Amino acid sequence: MRRQVQAAVDVCPVEVAVAVLGGAWKLTIVKALIGGTHRFGELGRRVGAVNPRVLTRQLRELEADGIVRRTVYPEVPPRVEYSLTDLGRTLSPAVAWLDTWGADYADRMAATQE
């Protein structure tokens, strides 16, 4: 368990969720992987304007936390694919809810700007 996650365990379950899923692009990565397995470049395009270095770091943390599976195929050149673990797939309802909430929030904020 990563140090940040372990520290959050001593606080409360919400802090554990934030430690695992908080940070640049993590929920967007999970949302992209709910649709299926992706290679690094494809995942980067689906996520958006993310720096490859940041994407790599976020994927490593999600992998360390048991949310993402990284599969390396022994080919030349090497092929690496990312997918959600069984634990990662349990996030589907939460991601769907956050996606709906975010869209509603954006609509409401836009309406107040008019």
C-alpha positions in Angstrom: 0.0 0.0 0.0 1.4 3.4 -0.9 2.3 5.7 2.0 -0.4 8.2 1.1 -3.1 5.6 1.1 -1.9 4.1 4.4 -1.9 7.5 6.0 -5.5 8.0 4.8 -6.6 4.7 6.3 -6.0 6.2 9.7 -8.3 9.1 8.9 -11.5 7.9 7.2 -12.7 6.0 4.2 -13.4 9.2 2.2 -9.7 10.1 2.6 -8.7 6.6 1.3 -10.8 7.2 -1.8 -9.2 10.7 -2.3 -5.7 9.2 -1.8 -6.3 6.5 -4.4 -8.4 8.5 -6.9 -7.4 12.1 -6.3 -4.8 13.8 -8.4 -4.4 14.9 -11.9 -6.3 12.7 -14.4 -6.9 9.6 -12.3 -10.7 9.6 -12.6 -10.5 10.4 -16.2 -8.1 7.5 -16.8 -10.5 5.2 -14.9 -13.4 6.5 -17.0 -11.5 5.8 -20.2 -10.6 2.3 -19.1 -14.2 1.5 -18.1 -14.8 1.3 -21.9 -12.1 -1.4 -22.3 -8.4 -2.0 -22.6 -6.1 0.6 -24.1 -2.5 1.1 -25.1 -0.6 4.0 -23.7 -1.0 6.3 -26.7 -4.6 5.6 -27.2 -5.3 6.1 -23.5 -3.5 9.4 -23.7 -5.7 10.6 -26.6 -8.9 9.5 -24.7 -7.9 11.2 -21.5 -7.1 14.6 -23.2 -4.3 17.1 -22.9 -2.3 15.1 -20.4 1.5 15.2 -20.4 2.9 11.7 -21.1 5.1 11.9 -18.0 2.1 12.7 -15.8 0.0 10.0 -17.4 2.8 7.5 -16.7 3.0 8.6 -13.0 -0.8 8.4 -12.6 -1.0 4.9 -14.2 1.8 3.7 -11.9 0.0 4.9 -8.8 -3.3 3.4 -10.0 -1.5 0.1 -10.7 0.2 0.2 -7.2 -3.2 0.8 -5.7 -4.8 -2.2 -7.5 -7.1 -0.2 -9.7 -5.3 -0.6 -13.1 -3.6 -3.7 -14.6 -0.5 -3.2 -16.8 0.1 -6.0 -19.3 3.4 -6.2 -21.2 3.5 -8.5 -24.2 6.9 -10.0 -25.1 7.0 -8.6 -28.7 9.3 -6.3 -30.6 8.5 -3.5 -30.2 7.0 -4.2 -26.8 3.2 -3.8 -26.5 1.8 -2.5 -23.2 -1.9 -2.5 -22.5 -3.8 -1.0 -19.6 -7.1 -2.3 -18.2 -9.1 -2.1 -15.0 -8.7 -4.8 -12.4 -11.8 -6.3 -10.8 -11.4 -3.8 -8.0 -11.1 -1.0 -10.6 -14.3 -2.0 -12.3 -16.2 -1.5 -9.0 -15.7 2.2 -9.6 -18.0 2.2 -12.6 -21.1 3.4 -10.7 -19.2 6.1 -8.8 -17.6 7.4 -12.1 -20.9 7.4 -13.8 -22.5 9.3 -10.9 -19.6 11.8 -10.9 -19.8 12.2 -14.7 -23.6 13.0 -14.4 -23.0 15.4 -11.5 -20.2 17.2 -13.3 -22.3 17.7 -16.4 -25.2 19.0 -14.3 -22.9 21.3 -12.3 -21.4 22.7 -15.6 -24.9 23.3 -17.0 -26.0 25.1 -13.8 -22.9 27.3 -13.7 -23.3 28.2 -17.4 -27.0 29.1 -16.7 -25.9 31.5 -13.9 -23.5 33.2 -16.3 -26.2 34.1 -18.8 
